[in-house]
Amino acid sequence: MPRTVFLYALLITLLTVGCRLFSAPELPNTPAPVPLNTPKTEPLKSKLPALDGVWTIRMKHSGGIMGLSRSIEISSDGKFTAVDERANKTITGEYSFDELSKIKEQVSTSEYIAESGPNSMACADCFIYDLEIQGDGRKFAAQLNDISLPNSGLKPLVDHLRGLIDTALK
């Protein structure tokens, strides 16, 4: 029993001394830090490339608790390729003029709002959306997740592309 008490006393002493060694030294007459009031910055907004002439859209939909990995690539001539890597399934086809018009309309009316901050991509078991658009001599790329998507300005476009993937891979 006395041996156990001695060991606990020794352990507490070592922990106390160890914590004291690694704590910041106290400086006399040091004023407390004053929080800085930083002005809020406007979120960074950017227009997507115009889908005139030759263009391509790619979106990969991955993640989640089940490890989903699907993608779609659509080109200006209407041809598309949808892939489900888990099911080892690839579907190719061609969209109608009406469907291409819907896609072009969504891209032209979308404006990407970049989320800033350290938690913008912190999301366990969320779906990840890698979106890439090439057109008008420009390339746009963004990675979104279930948390950042609603405020990104791209939710309607991503939802539409996700629906096209689901329909193609039925």
C-alpha positions as CSV (number, residue, x, y, z in Angstrom):
1,M,0.0,0.0,0.0
2,P,2.7,2.6,0.9
3,R,4.5,1.7,-2.3
4,T,1.3,2.4,-4.4
5,V,0.8,5.8,-2.7
6,F,4.5,6.6,-3.3
7,L,4.1,5.7,-7.1
8,Y,1.0,7.9,-7.4
9,A,2.7,10.8,-5.6
10,L,5.7,10.4,-7.9
11,L,3.5,10.3,-11.0
12,I,1.5,13.4,-10.0
13,T,4.8,15.3,-9.3
14,L,6.3,14.3,-12.6
15,L,3.1,15.4,-14.5
16,T,2.9,18.7,-12.7
17,V,6.6,19.5,-13.3
18,G,6.4,18.3,-16.9
19,C,3.3,20.5,-17.6
20,R,5.0,23.4,-15.9
21,L,8.1,23.0,-18.2
22,F,6.0,23.2,-21.3
23,S,3.7,26.0,-20.3
24,A,4.4,29.6,-21.4
25,P,6.3,31.6,-18.9
26,E,4.4,34.3,-17.1
27,L,5.7,37.8,-17.8
28,P,5.0,40.5,-15.3
29,N,2.8,43.4,-16.3
30,T,1.9,41.9,-19.7
31,P,-1.4,43.2,-20.9
32,A,-4.0,40.7,-22.1
33,P,-4.2,40.2,-25.9
34,V,-6.8,42.4,-27.6
35,P,-8.9,40.6,-30.2
36,L,-8.6,42.1,-33.6
37,N,-11.8,43.1,-35.4
38,T,-11.1,42.0,-38.9
39,P,-13.6,43.2,-41.5
40,K,-15.6,40.5,-43.2
41,T,-14.5,39.9,-46.7
42,E,-16.9,39.3,-49.5
43,P,-16.9,35.7,-50.8
44,L,-15.0,35.1,-54.0
45,K,-17.5,34.8,-56.9
46,S,-16.7,33.7,-60.4
47,K,-18.7,33.0,-63.5
48,L,-18.4,29.7,-65.2
49,P,-16.9,29.4,-68.7
50,A,-19.3,30.1,-71.5
51,L,-20.4,26.9,-73.4
52,D,-19.9,28.3,-76.9
53,G,-18.1,26.3,-79.5
54,V,-16.3,23.2,-78.3
55,W,-16.8,22.5,-74.6
56,T,-16.7,19.6,-72.1
57,I,-18.2,19.1,-68.6
58,R,-16.9,16.4,-66.2
59,M,-18.2,15.6,-62.8
60,K,-17.1,12.9,-60.5
61,H,-19.5,12.0,-57.6
62,S,-17.7,10.0,-55.0
63,G,-17.4,9.2,-51.3
64,G,-20.1,8.6,-48.7
65,I,-20.2,5.8,-46.3
66,M,-20.6,3.2,-49.1
67,G,-17.6,4.5,-51.2
68,L,-19.5,5.6,-54.3
69,S,-17.5,6.4,-57.4
70,R,-19.5,7.6,-60.4
71,S,-18.7,10.1,-63.1
72,I,-20.1,11.7,-66.2
73,E,-18.4,13.5,-69.1
74,I,-20.5,15.5,-71.6
75,S,-19.2,17.2,-74.7
76,S,-20.5,19.9,-76.9
77,D,-21.5,17.4,-79.6
78,G,-24.0,15.8,-77.2
79,K,-22.0,12.7,-76.5
80,F,-21.7,11.5,-73.0
81,T,-20.0,8.8,-71.0
82,A,-21.3,7.8,-67.5
83,V,-19.1,5.5,-65.4
84,D,-19.8,3.6,-62.2
85,E,-16.4,2.3,-61.0
86,R,-17.8,0.1,-58.2
87,A,-20.2,-1.7,-60.5
88,N,-17.6,-1.7,-63.3
89,K,-20.2,-0.2,-65.6
90,T,-19.8,2.3,-68.5
91,I,-22.6,3.8,-70.5
92,T,-22.2,5.9,-73.6
93,G,-24.9,7.8,-75.4
94,E,-25.9,11.1,-76.9
95,Y,-28.1,13.8,-75.4
96,S,-30.7,15.7,-77.4
97,F,-30.5,19.3,-78.3
98,D,-33.1,20.1,-75.6
99,E,-31.0,18.4,-72.9
100,L,-27.8,20.2,-74.1
101,S,-29.8,23.5,-74.0
102,K,-30.8,22.8,-70.3
103,I,-27.2,22.1,-69.4
104,K,-25.9,25.2,-71.2
105,E,-28.6,27.3,-69.5
106,Q,-27.7,26.1,-66.0
107,V,-24.0,26.7,-66.6
108,S,-24.6,30.2,-68.0
109,T,-26.8,31.2,-65.0
110,S,-24.5,29.7,-62.3
111,E,-22.0,31.7,-60.4
112,Y,-19.5,29.9,-58.2
113,I,-19.2,31.3,-54.7
114,A,-15.9,30.0,-53.1
115,E,-16.3,29.1,-49.5
116,S,-13.4,30.2,-47.3
117,G,-12.3,29.0,-44.0
118,P,-10.6,25.9,-42.6
119,N,-13.7,23.8,-42.4
120,S,-14.9,24.3,-46.0
121,M,-13.8,20.7,-46.9
122,A,-14.1,19.0,-43.5
123,C,-16.9,16.5,-43.9
124,A,-16.6,12.9,-42.8
125,D,-18.6,10.4,-45.0
126,C,-19.9,13.2,-47.2
127,F,-20.3,12.9,-50.9
128,I,-17.6,14.8,-52.9
129,Y,-18.3,16.5,-56.2
130,D,-15.4,17.2,-58.5
131,L,-16.7,19.5,-61.2
132,E,-14.6,20.6,-64.2
133,I,-15.9,22.7,-67.1
134,Q,-13.8,23.7,-70.2
135,G,-15.2,26.1,-72.6
136,D,-14.6,29.5,-74.2
137,G,-10.8,29.0,-73.8
138,R,-11.2,28.7,-70.0
139,K,-11.1,25.9,-67.5
140,F,-13.1,25.9,-64.3
141,A,-12.6,23.3,-61.6
142,A,-14.1,23.0,-58.1
143,Q,-14.4,20.4,-55.4
144,L,-17.5,20.5,-53.3
145,N,-19.1,18.3,-50.6
146,D,-22.5,18.0,-49.0
147,I,-21.7,20.8,-46.7
148,S,-20.1,23.3,-49.1
149,L,-22.5,22.6,-52.0
150,P,-25.6,24.4,-50.9
151,N,-23.8,27.8,-50.6
152,S,-21.6,27.4,-53.6
153,G,-24.1,28.6,-56.2
154,L,-23.6,25.3,-58.1
155,K,-26.2,23.1,-56.4
156,P,-28.7,23.2,-59.3
157,L,-26.1,22.3,-61.8
158,V,-24.5,19.5,-59.6
159,D,-28.0,18.1,-58.9
160,H,-28.9,18.1,-62.6
161,L,-25.6,16.3,-63.5
162,R,-26.1,13.8,-60.7
163,G,-29.6,13.1,-62.0
164,L,-28.1,12.5,-65.5
165,I,-25.6,10.0,-64.0
166,D,-28.3,8.2,-62.1
167,T,-30.5,8.0,-65.2
168,A,-27.7,6.8,-67.5
169,L,-26.6,4.1,-65.0
170,K,-30.0,2.6,-64.2
